[in-house]
Amino acid sequence: MKFTNLFCLVVVLNLLLLGFEACTYDKIVIPENCSDDFTLSTSEQVDANCGNDNGSFEVIPDIQVDGIEFSLNGADFQTLGRFMDLSAGTYGVVARSADGCTASLNVEIRNGDGMNVAVGVQDAGCGEANGVITVNVENEQPPVTFRLDGQQAQASNVFRNLDIGTYQVTTQDANGCEVVSEVEIRSGVKFTEVETIIAQSCALSNCHGGSVGPDLRSADNIVDRAGRIAARTASKTMPPASSGLRLSEEEIAVIGCWVEDGAER
């Protein structure tokens, strides 16, 4: 009788343990938080002359950052934040610290004596191609032509049906004055959409809802672990099959689009 009772107790404990660990085995690994929370600003910015590559600017962080490096328009990282010999246009700068923290900034170098442009962007939508780029010009000498990613020039200043991504728009007037702009089109997914999905399917009791770390009821935790959440939901291991919950393909795509947009809150 004692053996039977002991056996039953072991079975019950094992069942309880399995039930509790239905989500804990799939919990997200908590990464180290960035120790450098910094932003960027420009200093000593010099505009270019029309048709010349004589513009420049320097990017500086708002705090002292160890091992900081800078990349211009996706090029290799360098230790100096000063960029020279630039023509008129819009440039994207990404800075990263020694522990992997990043900050970004878009910088516009204008033509000091000729045509300048202002670019408007419409989001593409998640999984769609509804993006629009509109180029507005000033101080131009007509006619003006517009090229997208080196394609054939067109007279229209509008590019439609664009997917998520970074595009290069070249605007040129009759004087040969040229402006090259780096333009990013995003999906436009808002953090609130992602937060709702996670609240309904992941931040539940015994599953990142307080008893299992990280606590995904916290908006900060969601943002800090955005990449890991996207990877787990894409591989369909979050939420785990044992939870009885499942994200739709559309919900998985929404999370992925939000992360691709920069995982902003």
N, C-alpha and C positions, 0 to 999 in steps of 0.2 A: 504493500500500500504506500509506504513512504517513497519507494522508488518511482511508483506511478505518479505521485503528487509532484516529485522533483522533476520528472520528465515533462509533465504538463507545465510546470512553472518555467522551465527552460524554453519550451515552445512558445509560450505567451510572451516571454521577454524578447525572444528573437523576432516575433511578429511585430512587437512594438518598436523594436530597433529598426527593422526594415521600413516600417511606416514613417518613422521620424527621419530616416536618412534618404527617403525617396527624393528629396530635393538637395540635401546637403552634399551628396556625392558629386553634384553638378554645380556646386556653388562657384561663383566667379572668384578668381584669384585677385586679391587686393594688391594693386601695384603701389609702388612708392609714389607719394604725392610730390609734385614739383615744389622745390624749395624756393624757386625764383618766379614770382608772379610779377611780370614786368610788362610795360607797354613801350611803344616806340614813338619817336617824334623826329622831325627833320631839322637840320641845322645847316646854315651856309648854303642855301639853295640858290642856284644860278640858272636863269633861263637861257635857252639856246637862241641863236640867230637862225633865221629861215635858211634851210638848206645846209646848215652846219651842225657838226657834232661837238658843240662846245658847252653844253649844259652839264651841270653837276649838282650833287647834293650829298649830304652826310646824314646817316641815321644813327640816333643815339637812344639807349634805353633810359628809362626814368630812374632806375636804381643801378647800383653796382652789380654786375652779373658775371659770375665766373665762367671762363671758357667760352664766351659768346662768339658766335660766327654768323655771317650774313650771306644770304643768297638773293640775287637779283633775277627776277623772271625765271626762276627754276634752274639757274645755272649753278655751278659748283659753289660750295660755301667757302667764304674767305674770312680772315680774322678782322679785316678792316671794314668799317661801315661806311666808307666814303666811295662814291661811284662817280666816275668822270667820263668825259668824251661821249656825252649823251645827246641825242637829237630830241626834238620835241615829242612828247608822248606821255603815256601813263605807264608807270613801272610798279611791279609788285615786289616788295621786299619781305623776306621771311628771316627772322632771327631765331637762333636756338642757343640754349645754354648748355653747359657741360652735362647737366643731368637730364637733358632732353626736353626741357620746357621750351615753348615756342611763342612767338608773337609775330604779327604781320602788319603791314602798312602799305597802302597804295600812295604813290607819290607822282604828282603831275609836273612835268617839265614843259613850260609853255614856250611858244615862239615869241621872242621879245619884239619882233619887227614884222610880223606877218600873220598868217592864218592860225587860228586856234580852234579846237573842237571841244565839245562836251558830249559825253556818251550816256544815253539812257538805256536801261536794261529791264526786260520783263522776264520773270521766272519761267522756267521750262515746264514745271510740274514733275512729279515723281513718276518715272517710267514713261514720260511723254516727251514730245519735242515741240513745245509751244513757246520756246524762248524767242525773244525779239531784241535786236540791238538797233537803236536809233542814234544816228550821228548828227549833231547840230554844229554848224560852223559859224565862225565870225571872222571879220576882216579878211575874207577870202577874195581871190581874183577868179571869177568864173571862166570856164566851167570847172566844176569840182568832180573828181571821181573817187569811188570808194571800193576797196578790195577787202575781202574776208579771207584770212589765212593764205594769202598769196594767190587766190583764185583770180579769174578774169575780172577786170575793173567794171563797175557799173555806175550809172548816173544816179540811181536811187540811193538815198542815205539810210535805207531800212533793210535789215536782214531778218528774215522770218524763219519759222519752223526749225529752230535750233535746239539741240539737245543740251544736257548738262555738260559743262566743260569750260575751258579757257580758250578764248579766241583772240586773234591778232587782227585788228582793223587798221588799215592804212588809208589815210585821206590825203589827197594831193590836189592842189589847185593849178591854175594856168601858169603861175610864176614858178612852178616846181617846188613850192613850199609843201613839205610833207610832215604829217603827224602820224605816228604809229602808237596805237593804244592797245594795251592788254586788257581784255574784258572777260570777266567771269560771269557765267550764267549758272544759277543755282536752281535746285528743284523748288525751293520755297516752302519746304516742310517746316512747320513750327514745332517748337519744343513741346507745346501743350498736347499735340497729337501723339507724340512719342510717350509722354508721361501718362496719358490715358491708357495706351496699350499696355504699358508695363504695370500700371496699377491694377488692371483687370486680369492680367495673365501671369505676372511674375512677382509682384510685391504683395504676396499673400501670406497667410499664416504658415509658418514652417517653410517658407520659400521666399527668402529675401524680403520678408515682411516684418522683420524685427528679430526673429529667432535665428536666422541664418544670415551671416554677413556676406557681402555688404548689404545694408538696409536700403533697398531700392524705393522705399517711400520717400527718401530724401532726394530732392532735385539735384543737389550738389553731387551726390554719389552717382546719379545717373549720368551727369555730364562728365565727371571725372573718369568714368569707366565706359564711356560711349563706344570706343573701338571694340572693347571686349564684349560688350552686350551685342553689338552688331554681328560679331563673329559667331557668338553662341546662338543667336536667333537664326542666322543664316544656315548654320549647320543643324538646326532643329534640335539642339540639346538644351535649349532654354525656351520655354519651360520643358523639363524632362518628360518623356512619355509616361513615366510612372505617376505624374501628377494628374493625368487625365485631361490636361489642357493642351491646346495646340493653337499656334498662331497661323493666321491665313497667309497666303503668299503676298497679298497686298499689305498686310501689317508688317511682314518681314521687310518688304521693299521700302515702306515708309521709314522704318528705323535706319535702313542702309542709306537712304537718300539724305536723311537728317545728318548722319555722320559725314557723308560725302560733302555736305554743305559746310561742314566745320563744327558740327555738334554744339551750336550756340544755344544758350538758354533764352 
